[in-house]
């Protein structure tokens, strides 16, 4: 579990250094973002998936990237030093984070 947290922190830190419109102050902030994303994904994301289930079915699951982007934006409002300038940056970051994290974990 700690290894996955560190890997997610590295992925967030790397994505923030590569993509425009999203930034993280330092690696410790990325670790805080990763921990907060774990909590958000545990409690808030299932509720949003349930509420938006019809839209998710119609879009064949692509709306889950929008939900992930909203979760990143929520984390950016809570964590100082983690900045996302707009929704499109959050959507691109959520897409890249999902792909890279799943590639590294699998």
URCORUR-V988149 format. One record per residue. N is the residue number from 1. RES is the residue in three letters. SS is DSSP state (H for helix, E for strand, - for the rest). PHI is phi in degrees with one decimal (999 if undefined). Layout:
n->N res->RES ss->SS phi->PHI
n->N res->RES ss->SS phi->PHI
This chain:
n->1 res->UNK ss->- phi->999
n->2 res->UNK ss->H phi->-67.3
n->3 res->UNK ss->H phi->-63.2
n->4 res->UNK ss->H phi->-65.0
n->5 res->UNK ss->H phi->-63.8
n->6 res->UNK ss->H phi->-66.9
n->7 res->UNK ss->H phi->-65.2
n->8 res->UNK ss->H phi->-63.5
n->9 res->UNK ss->H phi->-62.4
n->10 res->UNK ss->H phi->-64.0
n->11 res->UNK ss->H phi->-65.6
n->12 res->UNK ss->H phi->-61.7
n->13 res->UNK ss->H phi->-62.9
n->14 res->UNK ss->H phi->-66.6
n->15 res->UNK ss->H phi->-64.4
n->16 res->UNK ss->H phi->-66.5
n->17 res->UNK ss->H phi->-80.3
n->18 res->UNK ss->H phi->-95.1
n->19 res->UNK ss->- phi->-92.7
n->20 res->UNK ss->- phi->-77.2
n->21 res->UNK ss->- phi->91.5
n->22 res->UNK ss->E phi->-140.9
n->23 res->UNK ss->E phi->-145.2
n->24 res->UNK ss->E phi->-132.1
n->25 res->UNK ss->- phi->-64.3
n->26 res->UNK ss->- phi->-155.6
n->27 res->UNK ss->H phi->-67.9
n->28 res->UNK ss->H phi->-64.0
n->29 res->UNK ss->H phi->-66.7
n->30 res->UNK ss->H phi->-63.8
n->31 res->UNK ss->H phi->-66.2
n->32 res->UNK ss->H phi->-65.0
n->33 res->UNK ss->H phi->-62.6
n->34 res->UNK ss->H phi->-63.0
n->35 res->UNK ss->H phi->-65.6
n->36 res->UNK ss->H phi->-66.2
n->37 res->UNK ss->H phi->-63.4
n->38 res->UNK ss->H phi->-62.8
n->39 res->UNK ss->H phi->-68.6
n->40 res->UNK ss->H phi->-63.4
n->41 res->UNK ss->H phi->-66.6
n->42 res->UNK ss->H phi->-79.1
n->43 res->UNK ss->H phi->-106.2
n->44 res->UNK ss->H phi->-87.4
n->45 res->UNK ss->H phi->-60.2
n->46 res->UNK ss->H phi->-60.6
n->47 res->UNK ss->H phi->-64.7
n->48 res->UNK ss->H phi->-65.5
n->49 res->UNK ss->H phi->-63.7
n->50 res->UNK ss->H phi->-65.2
n->51 res->UNK ss->H phi->-66.6
n->52 res->UNK ss->- phi->-98.9
n->53 res->UNK ss->H phi->-56.7
n->54 res->UNK ss->H phi->-60.4
n->55 res->UNK ss->H phi->-67.0
n->56 res->UNK ss->H phi->-64.0
n->57 res->UNK ss->H phi->-68.1
n->58 res->UNK ss->H phi->-64.2
n->59 res->UNK ss->- phi->-88.5
n->60 res->UNK ss->- phi->55.6
n->61 res->UNK ss->- phi->91.6
n->62 res->UNK ss->- phi->-68.0
n->63 res->UNK ss->H phi->-66.8
n->64 res->UNK ss->H phi->-63.6
n->65 res->UNK ss->H phi->-66.9
n->66 res->UNK ss->H phi->-65.2
n->67 res->UNK ss->H phi->-63.8
n->68 res->UNK ss->H phi->-62.7
n->69 res->UNK ss->H phi->-63.9
n->70 res->UNK ss->H phi->-65.1
n->71 res->UNK ss->H phi->-66.9
n->72 res->UNK ss->H phi->-64.8
n->73 res->UNK ss->H phi->-65.9
n->74 res->UNK ss->H phi->-63.4
n->75 res->UNK ss->H phi->-63.9
n->76 res->UNK ss->H phi->-70.6
n->77 res->UNK ss->H phi->-77.8
n->78 res->UNK ss->H phi->-89.1
n->79 res->UNK ss->- phi->-94.0
n->80 res->UNK ss->- phi->-73.5
n->81 res->UNK ss->- phi->96.6
n->82 res->UNK ss->E phi->-114.9
n->83 res->UNK ss->E phi->-121.8
n->84 res->UNK ss->E phi->-122.1
n->85 res->UNK ss->- phi->-79.5
n->86 res->UNK ss->- phi->-154.3
n->87 res->UNK ss->H phi->-65.3
n->88 res->UNK ss->H phi->-67.2
n->89 res->UNK ss->H phi->-65.9
n->90 res->UNK ss->H phi->-66.4
n->91 res->UNK ss->H phi->-65.7
n->92 res->UNK ss->H phi->-64.8
n->93 res->UNK ss->H phi->-64.7
n->94 res->UNK ss->H phi->-65.4
n->95 res->UNK ss->H phi->-65.0
n->96 res->UNK ss->H phi->-67.4
n->97 res->UNK ss->H phi->-61.6
n->98 res->UNK ss->H phi->-62.1
n->99 res->UNK ss->H phi->-66.6
n->100 res->UNK ss->H phi->-66.7
n->101 res->UNK ss->H phi->-61.7
n->102 res->UNK ss->H phi->-67.3
n->103 res->UNK ss->H phi->-66.1
n->104 res->UNK ss->H phi->-71.2
n->105 res->UNK ss->H phi->-69.3
n->106 res->UNK ss->- phi->-81.6
